[in-house]
């Protein structure tokens, strides 16, 4: 596996999903830029990004300030095989499975 990828800005959930499809098994993580209200360029929202990440077996982690006041950074990394599922993520995963969105790696 590679080290954590740098910062990624995705204009939509679909673009983040495509990135995950290509990188979920070769990257150790990514800092995803999330737009705040009023940002000049929209991005995927936090909830949409989390759902996409869960589909590929990734989870959210640290949150930190972005390089500008318009964005914040959310870290997403592959979930460890023995880590416990949070109650909220279990519920999300069940909904994703029911909707047919969960990938084999998720």
TAURRA-V119257 format. One record per run of one state. SS is the DSSP state (alpha for helix, beta for strand, coil for the rest). FROM is the first residue (numbers start at 1). TO is the last residue. If there is no record, write none. Layout:
((SS	FROM	TO) (SS	FROM	TO))
//
This chain:
((coil	1	6) (beta	7	9) (coil	10	12) (alpha	13	23) (coil	24	29) (beta	30	35) (coil	36	45) (alpha	46	55) (coil	56	57) (beta	58	65) (coil	66	70) (beta	71	78) (coil	79	86) (alpha	87	98) (coil	99	106))
//
